[in-house]
Each structure stands twice: as C-alpha cells, then as structure tokens.
Amino acid sequence: MNGIEDDKSFQDWYRLLVEERSMSLSNFMEAKRNGMLSDFPEEREQTIEGIIEVISKFPYDFLQKEEVSLLLNYFLNSIESSALTGGAVIRGVHHLVLKSKNLPDNLEVSLIRILFKEGNMQSWSQKERQLQYDILIWLLKNKISYLKALGSDFLATFMKSVSGERDPRCLVHMFSAFLEVSSNIALGPFTEDMFETIACYFPVEFKPQKGDTITREYLAASCASCLVSSLSFAPFCFLFIDEKLNDDDCSDEEYRDVLNLLIIACDRFPVQKNLSLLEPLIDGVRKVGLNPKNKGEMLPYVAESFEALVRMCVRSSENNQRAIEAVVSNIIENSEPFVLQAEMGLCKKALHLLRSAFHSLPSNHAKQILNQVIAWILNLIHGDSVNAAGNKADIVQEGLEYLINWIHLASANKGLSIDTLKVFEQSIIESCSRAREYKPQEALTSIYECASTYVQLECASDDLVSQCRSYIALALRTPINTDVQLRSLLKLIRNYTSRYFDQVQIVLNDNAISTWNSEKVLPILCAMSSSQDAWSLLRNHVIAELKNRMNNSTAEGSMDCYVELMRACTDNEQLFMDYFETFESVYSKVDCDDPERVAMVLQTASLLLPEEEHQKFMNKIASQYSILAEVESQLLLFDKKYILSYLQNKSIQDLQKVSEFSLPERSTRQLFFACVNRFNLDDKMNIPEKYHLAEVKAKLLRNAPFCLNLYEGLLDKIASDDTVNASSSFEYFLDFESADCNPEKCRYETGSPLWRQRIFCQIVPIFKKKFEESGKKKHRLVEMLPHLLQFAVPLDSEQLKKQYAMLLPVVIQTISIEGVIPSHVTRTIPMFLNISEPLQMDDLRTVVKYLCAIVKNGESNMSNLEDALNGLNILARRQPPKLLHSEVPLVVTSINKILGHRKRLLRMMAAGVKNNWEMVITK
C-alpha cells in the first residue's frame, strides 16, 4: 500500500480490520510504525496518506472513542511536520471529527489549541484551510459552551486564524464561521476588531473565472450579512457605510453593494440614539443617486436605501420631534436646486428620492414634502427657472409629467393629501391651462388627470365640477390626438359620471350623439355607462354603436373600450353579466365584415367571466356548433365568430367533438392544438399527421413528457424535407402572441408561469446541435433564428447569457449568408456582442463586414443604422485592440457617409464610432 513497512493493499487492510475483524486498530498502527517514525518527512506523509485511505472507508460508527482519540492525537501531534510536506494530517483530523460517531470527550480543547491557537491556519494551502474552516464551524455548532467559556481568548484566536484570507472558496466558509461567532459569543472589547476583520473585504472585489460556482453577488451578500450580524456592530457599520459612500474611487457596482448593506443595516439594527450617525448618510445616498455621470433612471437600490434610511431616522427620533424636523428640512433644502434647475437633467431623480422620503415619513412630514414638491412642479410648468428659452417647452412638458405622477401619489394617500389638494386646486388647473401655449396636448392630458383625481377623492370645488362638465362637452367633438389623452379623458368621464350623473345628463341633452367625433362615440358612451342608472339610460345608444362597428370594418376606433367597461365592473356581477350578454347578443345577430376582429374582443371579454358563467358560455357555444353542424354556411360564419372564445374550453371531449364537424382546416388545427395541450395520458387521442407541428407546439407549451424528443424530430424533418416551408413552419411554431396561440387568452396549460423562459432554455441547445449537424441543410434551419429571437424579446437577456452564447455562432454563420438574415435580427447583434467572449479573427471579420454593409447601404432604415453603429462601438470597446487593427480602414471609410446624415443622433453616434476605432490604432 505505501511501499515502506509492508506490501499490503488498501483492500487487504480493510478486509482484516472491518470485514474479518482479525486485526485491531492498535495492531494496524503498529504495522505502520516504521513509516510513522521515519526520519524522512515524505515517508511520514506517505504513511499518513495510507492510514487516512483506510480509515476514510470505515463505517460511521466503526471506531470507538479510544480509537478515535488514538488517531486524533497522532494526527494533531504530526501537524507541524506535515505542514512542510503536505496536508494529509488535516484531512485526517477533518475526517475523524466530522465523520465519526464516537468522539472522545474534550477533543475541542486540543483542536482549538493545536489547530487554531498555536497553529498558523493561513500558512496552509487552500484545500487544507477549507477543511479547517469546516472543523471550526463544527466546533461552533457543537462545542459552543466551551468556546463561550474561553471568551476573549477564543475571539483573539479566531481573528488570528482568519485574518489575511483571500481565497473566495475559503471566504464563503469564513463568513459562515463568523456568523456563528458573532451571534453566539459576547464580543465585548473586541467588537470593533471583529467588525474590522470582515469590513476589510467589503465591497467585495472578485471577478469569477469561467466555470466558477461562487459569484461576486453571493460573496457580497455573505459579507454584508456578517457586518450586521451583531447589534453591537451598528455604530461601526453606519460609520463604515458613510466612509464608503464618500469614496470617489468606488465603482457603480461597489456603490450598489454599499447601499444594499445600508438597506440591511437599517432593517437589522435597533433605533440609534445618536442621529449624527445617520444624517450624513442622507447626503451620501443623495450624492450617489444624483451623480450626473450616471445616466438613465434612478436605480431601485438607491431609492430603497434612501427610504430605509429615512425610516430609521423616524424610528430613532420618536421622542425628539426637532431631530426629525431637521432631517426633513435637510432633505427639502438639499433637493431644491436639483428639482428647480431641471436643465441639469437630475430633476426626475431628485423627485424619486423625495417620493421615497414621502413614503417613509409620518403623515405631517409627508404632507410637508407633498406641499413643497407640488409648489416646485408648478414652478417648472410656468418655466420660471429655465435659463435657455429653447428649453422651456421641454421643461414644461417634464413638469406636466411630474405633476400627474405626484397627483396620483396624493390620490393613493387620500388622508394626508386632501388639504394640500384643496389648497393647490386653482393653481394646478391654471398652471396646466397656461402650459397649453407650449405643450397643448400634454397640458390637456394633465388637466384631465388632475380633475379626475379631484372628482374621485370628492374634494373638487363647485367651480371645478362646473369646469369638468365643460371639459367633457368640449371633448366630444374634437379628434383623438393621442391614446394617452383619450385614456385620461375617459377616466375623468367615468369618475365624473359616477358622482355627478345629473351634470352628464346636461351634457348629453346639449350635445346630440350624432354631432360627436365618430371615433369617440363608443369609448365615451362606455365610460359614461359605469353605473346601473347610466347603463339603463345609454344601453340602446351603446348597442347602436356596437352594431355600427361590427357591421362596418371601416368604422373608426376599436371595441376594447367595451372590455374595459366590463373589467371595471367585475365586482357587480349582475351589471357585468348584463354588459357581457348585451355584447354577445349583438354580435350573434349582426353580419360582421370582419368577424375575426370582433372575435378577439369577445375572447378577451369571456376571460373575465366567473368560472360558472364561463362554463355555461362554453356549453352554449358547443350546443350551437351541434345545431348548425348540417348548415354549412351558417356553421362557417358561427365558427369565425366563436372559435377563439371556444378554445378556452377545458373539456377535451367537447373540443374533439367540434373538431369532427366540417370546419375550415385552420379551425380544426386550432381545436386539435387545444386538445393536445390539455391532453392527459388517460385520454385516447389520434392526431392526424398534417397537425404534427401543432401537436409538438402544444406539448412543448405544456412541457409534456417526451416533448423535446418530438421537437428534435421536427427539426430533422424540416431540415430534410424540402417540401416543407421552413420559414412559415418556424413562424407558426414559435408564435404564442396570436389570439389562437396565446396561453393567457386561450387558458392553455403552460406547466409554470415562466413557460417562455423554460421553452427558450429547452429548445436553444437542441437547435444549436441540429444546426451543426445539418451540413448543407443549414440554410433551412437558419430560418428559425429570427423567429427564435423574436420569441425571446420579452425575456431578460442577462438571465439567459448561456443560451445566447450558444446562438452566437449561428448568428455569425447566418450573417455570412447574404440575404438570409431579416433586418429585425440586426437588433440582436449588439446584445450578442455585449455578452460574448472575444470573437475569433474570422468571426470578427464577418461581423465587421456585415455591420459596415448596413452602414454603407443607403436604403438601411434608422433602426438598423443605430444597431449597426452600436455594434461597431461595442466591438471597439470589448475586442482585443490588436485584432481590430486590420479592420479600422473599412470601418472608418464606411462611417464617413453617416457623418453627413440628416439625423443628428446618427451623426453623433457615427462620430463616436469613428473616434473609438481610430483610437484602436494607438493601443
């Protein structure tokens, strides 16, 4: 076995010791004596390896206490010499402590003394340190009373042992051990030292290599949990956070970690008597959140940390009103310049922080924030603080958007906002009216939104009530300018009708429906019909307009407003069913020019039905199918009207029965799809071969057994069979947006809410494999690529990097085949370049050539040009400069044409690309 004292193999020793029990452990150790006492460290280490190989295979309860003690003493006494040659002795101690049932009494004494107090844990290699952390954690969980008795002596030993640890694999164990120590042992005078032991690792600086199982995010979260693990850490933690927030060398990623730590600290630590620890943090968070270098929206963790911090300030000043008043004054005073100087571009972010403060403060202080913010926003709408006249219209528009947001916030907090709204009512309406000079449509939308809120909260003055009637009357004849404005108008009408129906009747009496703008008739009638009295009065008018729109496919406007009317009244089942039955009755009787258009409206409406009523509706449709089965012309018309709604039926038997009627092939395929999707193994079902594509799609959606085998076979068939239209097959296969394929609209089985993500992760590896195997048939499978990418548009690409990395070689091969890749796939190229590793030279040339071809093509649309320029910029940033040198002339000459483009955005992007690529030569 070890070639020193004997020639027995591991199996021989195991047979003698365990199976035959013809040798005792002491005899076994005696047989190893020569190797154990050898003058050569390598031989001693080899002997220890041999002993460990044998004992590691012992059953859990094989060794008795005395035997474990014998082995443990030998290993511990061999530690000093073993450290010079290898770590076998540590593996031996680790196995005995963690894998033996019968442990000797007081083993913790020698373990702590030899391994941690006298030993130098950081001198061992990573694997041995990791084993020692396991032993330490075992001691903390199983011998905590002894460690508590050691007190400060153990804390000093612990800090000595872990200080200087750098390996992320060991840090994970170290953080676990630290949590056990800080939560079980009084830290006393070592509190700050213990905190500093961990604080030196935060924010975590770690870039995982490919294949690493430990992520930076996990390490950061583990480290942060240590920093808040003891309540006595509070003052040190808040001071530490303040220091990091004011460290200009921190990256955005590190600031995120610090602010996430602040969120945890505010939740974990008790109230702080000394607010001076917290107040500087408000300025620190504001500094990070309002950094002009950070473009885009306010990051969620910044707002959350600000909200958590303000809540902590409130809790910490419950008995000191002056202190919280000072905090609120500080927030308002330091926010003012960022709000009023909107041209700085930080107004929206500053208001976001103020919103966070509003949510965290007691009502009287939240009201103070609301008063001040509305006053500032009105100032923006007036344009009083604008320095450049050319910016005034944009600032006015921003102010109007902010006003709507804060009015909605006030509406959601009625109790504390009513008085404020009453005070500002006249100023708000007048300011919006004045703003129509600069932004007429946006200002009118703001008037509708604000007036609607006042009416809803029942705090509108008599003057505003009268004005609202005028707004509604004037809006009846004007054209629809934007969908947003129409929604705001309808919201005002709904709220106004529910409270002042007598005023609406005056409007109706003074304005005949025939004089209204035809696009607005049905939406406004639906908005006015939101109560039983109003519905009774307007029902016939609504029916007439429904008939008009169903009869005439050229009639302006959609019928979605009727669905919204139903959705708003689902809590009033009687009124809701009246709405539904009215719509269905009209639909069943009229001859529609475009029945499918109305069928989609009925499909959406039927989803709103209570379960019992929905089943009745399904039964009614099935019955009518049976009645019309022999009258082909009527059957086909009925099918066009009701097939989409009927796909919601959960009964496979009913669906199969209808599929046997003489229906169009498309309807039969839809019914088979619905059957297969809901198919149980107990049901017997034969699917015709011509519906195989629908079968595979339905089973994949449900995640049925063997669905991936079917999908793989489908790819083989499409690749090999030239009679199959590959593009149309893939388009149908990955289309889950159409009304007959949408899982939500048809109530299909999906296996889980994350069905789209699951399908994408399942089909990409198989597609990649089949693409590589298809040889000369690649051009057929590549037809799937645009549809696959379109399918993935709603998904978060950051979470699917692995799948996109698989597709990148397919994309590169695809763009090398001229004329194959559709233009909308170009949008995905920047995304692929962002997530991919550096490209190989040939692949790089292919991508550069393709992007430059788009740039030089005079017929390229704006979107494709933006994507191509963005892709070239990403290449300049992410690819090794030396690989790019040979491509610089092509890129620069291609870009020159865009430098004279009529669109300023493209000229700016092109200038940036040219500069970045010219700089590549210098690197």
N, C-alpha and C positions, 0 to 999 in steps of 0.2 A: 504493500500500500504506500509506504513512504520511502522505501528503499534504504532505511537506516538500521532499524533494530530488528526487522523481520520482513518476511515477504508475503504476509497475509494480505488479502484484498479486503476492501470495504465490506463486500458481501460475506466474507469469512467471519470478520469480527461481528457483524450484525447477527449472523446465524448463531455464534457462540453466546453472545450477550443477551439477545432478545428471544430468538426462536427456541434454542435448546436450553438457554439459561444455565449453561455449563461453565460459565466464567463470570466472576464478579467484576464490578467496576474497578475495585482496587487492583485486581489481577491485570485488568486491561491497562490501567495506568502504569503498573509495574513493567508491563511489556514495552511500554513507551519510554521507560526511564532514561535509557541511553540518549534518545533524541531530545528529551526534555532538559537534560543536564549537559548537552553538548556545548563545547566551547565556541562553536560556530553559530552565530545568530541565524544564519539562513537555515541551518539544520533544525534549530529550535522552532523557527517559524513554520517549517515544513511539518514538523511533528504536531504542532498546534492545529494546523490545517487538517491533518489526518484525524485528530481527535474530534474536531468540530464536524467533519464529514460524517463520522459515525453517530455522534450524539444528536445531530440535527434530524436524524431519521427515527429517533426513539419516539414511542407513543407519548402523548401529553403527560400521562401520569406514571410513566415508567420509572423515573428516578425518584428516590426517596430524599427526604430533607438532607440527611447526612451526605448523600452522594452529590446533590446539587451544591452543598456547601463546599465539599472537597474540590469540585471542578471550579467553582466560582473563585475560591481562594487562589487556586493555581493560576487562573487567568488574570485575576487582579494583580497578583504578585509578578506576573510576566509583562505587565503593561509597559514598563519603562524600556525593556529590551525590545519589545515588539514594535514600539514606535519607530525604531531605527530601520526596520526591515519591511514591515507591512502591517496590516490592520486585522489580522486573523483573530487576535485576542479580543478585540472589541466586538467582532461578530460572535465570538463565543459567549461573552458576557450578555450581549443582546439576546441571544437565543435562550440562554438559561433563565433570564429574568422574565422575558415576555412569553416563553413557550413551555414553561414548566409549571405543573400544578402544585407540587410540594416544595415551597420555597422555605429556606431556613429563616429562623427568627432574626430580627435586627440586621438583615442584609443591607438595609438602607444606610446604615452607619458607614460601612466600608465603601459602599458605592459612592456616596457623596464625598467622602474624604479622598479616595484614591482617584476617581474619575474627574471630579469637578474642582475640589478644593486644592489638592496637591497637583493634579494633572493640568495640562495646558490643552484644552479642547481644540483651540484654533490651530494647533500645530499638526493636527491630523488631516488626512485627505477628506474630500467632500463626502464620500460614501461612509467613512467612519464617523464623521461629525453628525451625519444624518442619523446614524444608529444611536449615537449618544443623546441626541435630542429625543429620540423615541424613549430611551431609558429615563431621561429627565422628566418627560411628560408622564410616564408610568409612575414615577415616584410622586409627582404632584397629584396624581389622581388616587393613588393607593396608599401613600405614606405621608399624607399632608399633615397629620398631627405632629410627627417628628420634625418636619420642616418648619412648622409654626413654632415649635419649641426652640429651634435654632435661631429664629428671628432675624436680627440684623446680620448675623454671621452668614446665614444662608443667602440673604439678599446680596451681600458683597460677593459671595461665591458665584451666584447666578450671573451678576453683571460682569465679573471677570471672565466667566466661561463664554458668554455670548458676544462680548464686545469685539468688534472687528469682523463679524460675519458678513460676507459679501455674496455668497452663492445663493441665487434665488430658490434653489431646491431646498437649501437648509433654512433660508429665511422663513419659508412657509411654516416649518416646524418650530423655529424660534418664536415666531409670533404666537403660535398656539401655546407654547410653554409660558410665554409672557402673560397671556390672558389668564392662565391658571394661577400664576404667582400673584398678579395684581388683584384678582378677585377673591383670593383666599388668605393672603398674608398681609398683616398691617405693615405699611411701608414706612411709617414714622419719619425719621430724619433722612431716609433715603428716597423720599418721594420725588424730589426734583431730579436726583441722579437716575432713578428708574425711568422717569419721563424722557430725559435726555438720551438714555440708552436706545430708545426707539425713535425719538424725534430726528436723529441724525439720518434716518433713512427716508424721511418724508420731505417733499414729494418724491415718490419713487422714480429713480432713473433706471429704466430697464427696457431694452429693446429685444424682445424674444426672437430667437432664430427660427428658421423654418422647421416645423415639427415640434417645437416646444409646447408642452402641455400647460405650462404656467404662463398666464398672461399678465401684462402690466396692470390691467384693471383689477385682477384678483389680488396681486401683491399690494396695490394701493389700498384696496378695501380692507385687507387684513391688517395692514399697518395702521390705518385710521382707527380700526376697532380697538387696537392696543392703546392709542393715545387718549381714548375716552373710557378706558376700562376701569379706572378708579375715580371716584368722585373727588378725591384729593388732587387729581390732575387738573382740575378746572382752571385755576388762575394761570398755570403754566401753559395750558393749551390755548387759552384765549390770547395770551401774550405772543405765543408762537405763531398763531394764525395772523395776528396783526403784523408781525415781522415779515411773514411770507407775502402778505398782500401788498406790502410796500417794497418788495424786492423786484426791481425792474428787470432783473435777469431771468425771472420765471417765464416759462413758455405758457401758451394758452392751455395746454394740456395740464401743466402743473398748477395753474390757477384754478382749473376745474377741480383738481384733487383737493386743493386747499378749501375751496368753497363747499365742496361736498363734506369735508371734515367739519366745517363750521355748522352745516345743517345738522350733522350727527351730534356735535357738541351741544348745540342749543337744545336738542331734544333729550340728551342724556344727562346733562349736568343740572343741579338744582339752581334755584334763583341765586343771583350774585348780589351780595350786599353792596359791593363797590361797583357802581355803574361806570367808573372810569376805565374798567377793563373792557367794557362793551362799546362805549361811544366811539372810540377811534375805529372800530371795525366797520361802523356805518360808512365812514368816509372811505375805508379800504375797499369795501364791496362796490361803492359808487364809482370809485376810481377804475376798477376792473370793468364794471358794466358799461361805463361811459367812455371807455378808451376809444378815441376817434380812429385808431388803427384797425379796430375790429368792425368790419362791415356787416351788413345783414341785420337780422332780427336779434332781439335780446335773447341770449341763451337761457334756457329754462333753469339751469342750476344757479345762475346769478340771481334771478328773481326769487327762487326758492330760498336761497341763503339769506337774502335781504328780508324776506318775510319771516323766516325763522329767527333772525337776529332781532327784529323789531318785537316779535312775540316775547323773546327772552327779556328784552328791556322792559316790556309792560309787566311781566311777572315779577321782575326784580325791583319794580318801583311802585308796588301796590300801596305801600304806606308812605309814599313820597311823591305826591302829585307834581310838585315842582320839577322833580327829576324827569318825569315823562314829558312834561310840557317843554322842557329844554330840549329833549330828544326830538319831539315833533317840530319844534321851531327850527332846529338844526336841519332836519330833513327838508322842510319847506324852503328855508333860506338858501340852502346849497343846491336845490333843484331849480330855482327860478331862472338863473341865466341859461341853463340848458333847454328849458321849455320855451322861453320867450325869444331866445336867439335861435330860431328854428333853422336859419340858414346854415348853422353849424352841422346840421344833419343828425343831431342827437336828441331831438325833441321827443320822438316816439319812444326811445329807450328810457329817457327820464320819466316820462309818463307811466311807463311799465313799472318802474321802481316805485313810483307814487301809488300805483294801483296795489302793489304788494304791501306797502305800508297801510293803505286803506283797509285791506283785508285783515290786518294783524292788530290794529289799534282798537281801543274801546270806542263806543259809538260817538262820544263827544269829540274825541280827537279825530276819528274817521270823518266826522262831519266837517271839521276844520280843514282837512285835506281836500274834501269834495268842494267846499266853498272856494278855496284858493285855486284849485285846478280849473273849475268852470270859468272863473274870472280870467285866468291866463288864456284859456282856449278862446274865449270871446275876443280877447286882445289879438290873438292870432288871426281870427276871422276878419277883424277890422283891418288887419295888415299894418297895425301901428308900429310894430317893431322891425319891419322889413327895411333893410338898408339899401338894397338894389331894387328899383322899381320893376325890373324884368322878372323878379322872383315873386312878386306879390300874388299873382294868380295861383301859383303852386302852393304858396304858404296858406292862402285862403282855403284851398282845397284840402290841405292837410288838416287845418283847423276844423273844418266841417266833419272830416272823418273822425277826428278825436272827440268831437262833441257827441256824435252818435254813440261812440264806444262808452263814454262816461255817462251819458243819459241812460244807456242800457244797464250800466253798473248801478246807477241810482235806482232804477226800476227794480233790480234784484235785491235791493236793500231798502225797501219802502219805509221802514220805521224811522231810519235816521236821515232819510233824504227828502222827505215831503216838504219840510220847512225850506230847505235850500232850493228845491224846485219852484216853490211858490215865489220866493224872493227873485229868482232869476228868470221867471217866465217871460215877462215882457222883453227883457234884454236878449234872451235867446231867440225869440221869434223875430225881433227887429234886426238882430245881427245876421241871421240867416237871410232875411229879406234883402239886406244891403249887399250881401255876398253874391246875389244873383247877377250883379253887374259884372262880376269876374268869372263866376262859375255857376251859370243859371241852373243847369240840370242837377248838379251836386247839391246846390243850395236848396232846391225844391225837395229833393230826397231827404235832406236834413230836417226841413220843416215838417214833412210827413212823419218822420220817425219821432221827432220830439213831441209833436202834437199827439201822436198815437200813445206815447208814454204817459203824457198828462191825462189823457182821457182814460186810459187803462187804470191808472192809480187814483182816479177820481179826485184829482186836485186841480183840474182845469178851471180857470176863471170863466165867468159868463162871456167875457169878450172873446176868449179863446174858443169856447164852444161855438159861438157865432162864426168865428173865423174858419173853424173846421168845416162848417156847413158850406161856406164859400169855396174853400179849397176843393171839396168834393164836387160841387156843382161845376166849377171851372175845369176840373179834370175830366169830365165826362166826354168832352168833345175834342180835347187835344190828342195828338198822336202819342203813341208809346215811344219814348226816347230811349230808355234802357230797361232791361229786365229788373235791375235793382230798384229803379224808381217805381216801376209798376208794383213790385212786391211791397214796397213801403206804403204806397197808396192803398193797396188792398188791406194791409194791416191796419191802417188808420180807419178805413171804412168798416172793417169787422168790429174793431173796438168801439167805434162811434155808434154803429147800429145797435150793438148790444146794450148801450146805455142811453142813447138819445134817438130811439127809433122814430119818435114824433118829428124830429128835425130831418131825418132821412126821408120821411114821407113828404115833407115840404119840398125837398129836392126832387123827388120823383114826380110830384104834381107839377112842378115848374119846368121840368125837362123831360119831354117825351122820349121814350127809349129810341124811337126812330131817328132822333137827332144826335144820338151818341156816336162816338167813334166805333166803327163796327168791330175792331179788334178788342175793344174794352168791354163790350156788352156782357158777354158771358162771365169774364172774371169779376166784374163789378157786381153783377147780379148774384153770383155765388158768394162774394164777400158780404153782401147785404142779407143773405139768407141764412145766417148762422144761428138764428133762434126760431122757435116754433111759430111765433106770430109773423115774423118776417117771411118765413118759408110759405106759410099759408097765403100770404099776400102776393108773393112773387113766383110761386111754383109754376103757374101757367106761362109766365114770361120765360122762365128758365127752360121749360120744355120746348117752347117755340124756338129758342136759340139753339138748344141741343139738336133739334131736328134740322135746323138750318146748317149746322156744322157737319152733321153726319151725312146729310143728303149731298152736300156740296164740298168736294175735296179741295176746292179753291177758296173756300171760306177762310177768312183770316183768323189766325190765332189757334191755339191748341185747346184741348179739353182737360189738361192737367189741373186747371183751377177747380174743376168739379171734384177731382180726387182729393185736393186739399180741403175742400169743403167737408167731405166725408171724414177725412183724417182729423179735423178739428172737433168733430162731434162724436167720436167713438165712445165717449163716456155716457152719451144719451142714446141708448140702443134703439129706442123707438124712432127717434128722429133720424138716426143713422140708417136704419133699415128703410125708412121712407125715401131717403136720398138714393140708396142703392137700387131699390125696386123701381123707382122712377126712371133712373138712368137705363136699367136693363130693359124696362118695358118699352121705352122709346127706341132703344137700339134694336130690339127684336122685331119692331114693326116697320122701320124705315129701310129703304133701299139705299145702301151706302155706295157712294162712288169708290171709296177706298176702305173696305171693311177692316182690313188688317190694321190700319191706323187707329181705328176706334177699338179694335180687339185688344190692343196693347193697353188702352186706358181701362177697359173692363178687367183685364188681367190684374192690373195694379190695384184696382178697386176691390176685387174679390179677395185679395190678400188681407184686406182689413176686416173681413167678416169674422164674427165669433165662430169658434170651431163648429158648433152645432149648425149654425146657419150656413157655414161654408159647405158642410157635408150635404145639406139639403139642396144647395145650389148645384153641387156636383151631380147629385141624383137627378135633378131636374134636367140638366144638360144631357145625361146619359139616356134618360127617358125620351127626350126629343130626338136624339140620334136614332133611337129604335123606331120611333113613329115615322120618321122621314126616310128610313132605310130604302124604301121602294120607290121613292120620288126623287130621282137623281138630281134634278136641277135645284130643288129646294134643299136637298141634303148638302150639296156642294156650297151653297150660299150660307147655310147654317154653320157648316164646318169652318168656313173662313171667319165667321164672326166669333165662334166659341172655342175653337181648338186650343188657343193659347191659355184660356182660363181652365179648360178641362185637363190640361197637362198637370195641374196641381192635385188631381185626384190620387189618393193614396192606394186605391183599390186596383191591384194588378188585374183581377178578373174583369172588372168593368172596362179598363183600358184595352185589354185584349179583345173583348167582345166588340168594342167600337172599331178596333183596327181591322176587323174582318169585313166591315162594310166597304162599299165601292167608293173609297175616298182617293183624293189625289195622292201620288206617291210621297210627296213631301209630308203630308199629314200622317200617313201610315208610318213613315220613318220616325216622325216625332213621337208618335204613340209607342212604337217599339222602344225608342230611347227611354221614355218614361217608365215602361215596364221593366226593362233590363236594369235600370238604375235602382228600382225598388225590389228587384227580384231576390227571393230567398231560396236557399238550396232545396227547401222542401217543395217549392213550386216547380212544375214541369213546364218548360218553355222552349220552343223551337224558333230560332231566329234565322230568317232567310239569309243566304249568302250576300245578297245585294245590300243588306243592312249591317254587314260586319263592321264597317267603320263606325257606325253609330253604336254598335254593341261595345266595341273596345273603348270608345269615348265614355259611354255611360258607366262601364265598370271601373274605369280609371278614376272617374269623378267620385265614385263611391268608395274606392280603394278595396275593391272586391278581391277575393283570392285569385291568384294567378293572372291578375290584370296586366302585370308588367311582362309576362310571357306573351300575352296577346299583343301587347304594344310592340314588342320586339319582332314578332311575326309580321305585324302590319308594316313595319319599316322595311322588312325583307321583301314583302310583296310589292310595295310602292317602288322600291329601288329596281326590282327585276322586271316588273310588268309595264311595258311602255304604253299599254292601252289605258292605264290609269292616269288621270290628270293629277300630277303630284301637287301642284300649287293649290288647286281647289280642294283637294283632299286634306291637305295640311291646314288650309284656312278654316274648313269646317271643323276639323279635329280639335283645334285649339281656340275655337270661338265659344266663349262662355258669356258673351255680352248680349248676343241676340236674344230676343224675347223668348224663343222656344228652347234656348240652351242655358239661360241664366238660372243658376241654382236658387237664388233668392226669389225670383219671380215665379218659378215653377215648383218651388218647395222640393227640390231634388235632394237625395241623400248625398252628403259630402264626406262623411267619415269624421270630420272635425272642422272647426271654424277656420283653420289655417289650410284649407284644402288647396288653394292656389300655390302656396309656398311648398306644400308637400308634393304636389304634382310636378312642379318645376324641378325640385331636387331629385325626384324619381326618374324623370324622363331624360334629363340632360346627359347623365353618364351613358345611358343606353344609346342615345342619339350620337354621341361622340364616338362610341365604339363602332356603331354601324356605319357611320360616315367614313371612318378609317378603313373599314373592311370592304367598302362598296366599290373600290377600284374605279373603273371607267363610268360607273353609275353615280359618282359623287354629285354630278350636276342635278340629279333628280332629288337626292336627299337634301341638298343645299336649299331647295325650295322651302324647306321647313323653317330655315333660320329666321327670316323676317317675321313669320307668324309666331315663332317661339319667343322672340324678343318682344313682340307686341303683347303677348300673353303675360310677360313678366313686368310690364310697365308699372302696374300698381304695387309691385313688391319693392322692398328696401334692398337695393343692390349691395349695401355694405354688409348685410347679413348673408349674402349669397356669393361672396367672393370666390369660393371654391368652384361653384358651378359656372360662374362667368369665366374663370380662368380656364376651365375645360373647353369653353366655347371659343376662346380667343384664336386658337389655331384654325378653327373652322372659319372664323371671320376673315382671317388673313388669306386663307386659300380662296375664300369666296370673292373678296375684292380683287383678287388677281385674275378672276374670270370676267372679262369685260362684258358689261351689260347684264350680269346676273343679279347683282345686289340692288334692290329697290332703294330709292333715295331716303326713305324714312329710317333705314337701317344705319345710315350715316350718323344719325343722332346717338347711336350707341357706341361709336368708336371712341370718343373721349372718355366714356365710362370705362371701357375695356382698357384703354391706355393708363388710366389712373390706378387700376387695381392690379395690373400685370407686373410681372418681373421684367427687367430689361430685355428687349427683343434681340433675337439673333440678327446678324447683319442682313441676311436675305429677307427676313420678315420686315425688318426696319425699312429697307428699300421699297418693298411692296407697299407698305402703309404710306410712306412719304410720297411716293409716286401717285397713289390714289388720291390723297388729300390735295396735292398740288394740282391734279387734274380738275378737281372740283373748283379750286380757286381760279384757275385759268379759264374755266368754261363760262362763257358769257351768259348762258341760259340757266346757271345754277341759281336756285332760289335763296332768299335771305337766310332761311333756317339752315340750309346745308352749308352756306358760306360761313355762318357763325360756328357751326360744328367743326368744319374743316380747320378754321383758324384756331379754334380752341384745342383741337387735336394736335396741331403743329406746336402750339405753345407747351402743351403737356410733354411732348417728345423732347423739346429743348430743355425742360426742367428735369425730367426723370431719366432720360437715357444717358449713358456714359458719353461725355463730350467727344472723345476720340472717334467713336463710331459715327458721329454726326458730321464730322468734317467734310466728308466727300459729298454730302447731300446739301450743304449750305448753298452752293450756286443755284441749284434747282429751286430751292425754297425761296431765296431772295428774289430771283427773277419772276417767279410766279406771284409773289406778294406785291410786286411793284404795280401791277394792274389794279389791285384793290385800294392802293393808297389814293387813287383818284375817284373812288366810288362816291355816289351821291349821298349815301347814308353815313352820317358821322360816326355811328357806333362801329361800323365795319372799318372805317378809316383808322379809328383809334386802335381797334384790335389788330389790324394789319401792321400798324406802326410798332405795336408791342411785339408781335411775332418777328418782324424784321430785326428789331433790336436784340431780342433774345438769341436769334440764330446767328447774327453777326458776332455776338459776344462769345458764342461757342468756339470760334476760331482761336480766341485768346486763352482758352482753358486747356 
